[in-house]
Amino acid sequence: MTPPLRALRAVLRWVCFALLALLIATPLAQIVMRSVFNVPMSGAEELTRYFLICAVFVAAPLVTFGGGQIAMEEVQARIPARPRWWLQMAIEVAGIAFFGLMAVAAAVTISNNLRNQTATLEMPFWLFMAPLVVGMALLALETAARLVHTWTRGHAEDKHTVLT
């Protein structure tokens, strides 16, 4: 693992922690404002939704790094080693293509809607869609790192799934 990639993952972890804290603090602040001060916090629901979207897309590359994506390991475990290696390579190439396409599609959508805003907070559309672009681009990068790792390993990753 290269130092820049390691540093990027560390930054992503801290950003995810901050987003999780904001995701908890926003509804809590809404409850306190409404219950204690009898003053509702305008836009709290939209802001909470935004923090949830950010947390999901920013954390997705860390899930891929940790091997948490769905990989149908029970099926892969029954495939011989060499074809399984080729299958793993194909899955990673397909992942890079898909995540890259999603990042480009989101960027095009943003460029076509630069003047639009969200309803309640009037947040610029580019800011609302930015987590999708960032998350998909980082997913493509993380999947590419997995592809390089699989390629340099030269054999299939062992699959040890215990079914109960």
C-alpha positions as CSV (number, residue, x, y, z in Angstrom):
1,M,0.0,0.0,0.0
2,T,1.4,3.4,-1.0
3,P,1.8,6.2,1.6
4,P,-0.5,8.6,-0.3
5,L,-3.3,5.9,-0.4
6,R,-2.7,5.2,3.2
7,A,-3.0,8.9,4.1
8,L,-6.1,9.3,2.0
9,R,-7.7,6.4,3.8
10,A,-6.8,7.9,7.2
11,V,-8.4,11.3,6.1
12,L,-11.5,9.5,4.9
13,R,-11.9,7.7,8.2
14,W,-11.7,11.0,10.1
15,V,-14.2,12.7,7.7
16,C,-16.5,9.7,8.2
17,F,-16.3,10.1,12.0
18,A,-17.1,13.8,11.6
19,L,-20.0,13.1,9.3
20,L,-21.4,10.5,11.7
21,A,-21.1,13.0,14.6
22,L,-23.0,15.6,12.5
23,L,-25.5,12.9,11.6
24,I,-26.2,12.4,15.2
25,A,-26.0,16.0,16.4
26,T,-28.4,17.5,13.8
27,P,-31.5,15.6,14.9
28,L,-30.5,15.9,18.5
29,A,-30.2,19.7,18.1
30,Q,-33.7,19.6,16.4
31,I,-35.2,17.7,19.3
32,V,-33.6,20.1,21.9
33,M,-34.7,23.2,19.9
34,R,-38.2,22.0,19.5
35,S,-38.7,20.4,23.0
36,V,-36.8,22.9,25.2
37,F,-37.1,26.2,23.4
38,N,-40.2,25.5,21.3
39,V,-38.4,26.8,18.2
40,P,-38.1,24.3,15.4
41,M,-34.8,24.2,13.5
42,S,-35.7,24.9,9.9
43,G,-34.0,22.5,7.5
44,A,-32.8,20.0,10.0
45,E,-34.3,17.1,8.1
46,E,-32.7,18.1,4.8
47,L,-29.4,18.7,6.6
48,T,-29.6,15.3,8.3
49,R,-30.3,13.6,5.0
50,Y,-27.4,15.4,3.4
51,F,-25.0,14.2,6.2
52,L,-26.3,10.6,5.7
53,I,-25.7,10.8,1.9
54,C,-22.2,12.2,2.5
55,A,-21.4,9.5,5.1
56,V,-22.5,6.7,2.8
57,F,-20.6,7.8,-0.3
58,V,-17.5,8.9,1.5
59,A,-17.3,5.7,3.5
60,A,-17.9,3.4,0.5
61,P,-14.2,3.2,-0.5
62,L,-13.3,2.2,3.0
63,V,-15.8,-0.7,2.8
64,T,-14.2,-1.8,-0.4
65,F,-10.7,-1.6,1.2
66,G,-11.9,-3.7,4.1
67,G,-13.4,-6.3,1.7
68,G,-16.9,-5.6,2.8
69,Q,-18.5,-5.4,-0.7
70,I,-20.8,-8.3,-1.7
71,A,-18.6,-10.8,-3.6
72,M,-20.7,-14.0,-3.5
73,E,-17.8,-15.8,-1.8
74,E,-19.8,-19.0,-1.4
75,V,-20.0,-19.3,-5.2
76,Q,-16.3,-18.2,-5.7
77,A,-15.1,-20.8,-3.2
78,R,-16.4,-23.5,-5.4
79,I,-14.5,-22.3,-8.5
80,P,-11.0,-23.6,-9.1
81,A,-8.1,-21.2,-8.3
82,R,-7.1,-20.0,-11.8
83,P,-10.7,-19.3,-13.1
84,R,-11.4,-17.7,-9.7
85,W,-8.5,-15.4,-10.2
86,W,-9.7,-14.4,-13.6
87,L,-13.2,-13.9,-12.2
88,Q,-11.8,-11.6,-9.4
89,M,-9.9,-9.6,-12.0
90,A,-13.1,-9.3,-14.2
91,I,-15.1,-8.1,-11.2
92,E,-12.5,-5.5,-10.3
93,V,-12.3,-4.2,-13.9
94,A,-16.1,-4.1,-14.1
95,G,-16.1,-2.2,-10.7
96,I,-13.6,0.4,-12.0
97,A,-15.7,0.9,-15.2
98,F,-19.0,1.2,-13.3
99,F,-17.7,3.5,-10.5
100,G,-15.9,5.7,-13.1
101,L,-19.0,5.9,-15.2
102,M,-21.1,6.9,-12.2
103,A,-18.6,9.6,-11.3
104,V,-18.6,11.0,-14.8
105,A,-22.4,10.8,-15.0
106,A,-22.8,12.6,-11.7
107,A,-20.3,15.3,-12.8
108,V,-22.2,15.8,-16.0
109,T,-25.5,16.1,-14.1
110,I,-23.9,18.7,-11.8
111,S,-22.6,20.7,-14.8
112,N,-26.1,20.6,-16.3
113,N,-27.8,21.9,-13.1
114,L,-25.4,24.5,-11.7
115,R,-28.2,27.0,-11.1
116,N,-30.5,24.6,-9.2
117,Q,-30.8,24.5,-5.4
118,T,-32.3,22.2,-2.8
119,A,-35.8,23.1,-1.6
120,T,-35.5,23.9,2.1
121,L,-31.9,24.9,2.7
122,E,-31.4,26.3,-0.8
123,M,-28.1,24.4,-1.0
124,P,-26.4,24.6,-4.4
125,F,-27.0,21.5,-6.4
126,W,-23.3,20.9,-7.0
127,L,-22.7,20.8,-3.2
128,F,-25.6,18.4,-2.8
129,M,-24.3,16.0,-5.5
130,A,-20.6,16.4,-4.7
131,P,-20.5,13.4,-2.3
132,L,-21.7,11.1,-5.2
133,V,-18.9,12.3,-7.5
134,V,-16.2,12.1,-4.7
135,G,-17.5,8.7,-3.5
136,M,-17.6,7.1,-7.0
137,A,-14.2,8.5,-8.0
138,L,-12.7,7.1,-4.7
139,L,-14.5,3.8,-5.2
140,A,-12.9,3.6,-8.7
141,L,-9.5,4.4,-7.2
142,E,-9.9,1.8,-4.4
143,T,-11.1,-0.8,-6.8
144,A,-8.1,-0.1,-9.0
145,A,-5.8,-0.6,-6.0
146,R,-7.5,-4.0,-5.4
147,L,-7.0,-4.8,-9.1
148,V,-3.3,-4.1,-8.9
149,H,-3.1,-6.1,-5.7
150,T,-4.9,-9.1,-7.3
151,W,-2.8,-8.8,-10.4
152,T,0.6,-8.7,-8.6
153,R,-0.5,-11.5,-6.3
154,G,-0.9,-13.7,-9.4
155,H,-3.4,-16.1,-7.8
156,A,-6.9,-16.1,-6.6
157,E,-7.7,-14.9,-3.1
158,D,-8.7,-17.8,-0.9
159,K,-12.3,-17.9,0.0
160,H,-13.1,-19.4,3.4
161,T,-16.8,-19.0,4.0
162,V,-18.4,-20.9,6.8
163,L,-22.1,-21.6,6.3
164,T,-24.1,-22.3,9.5
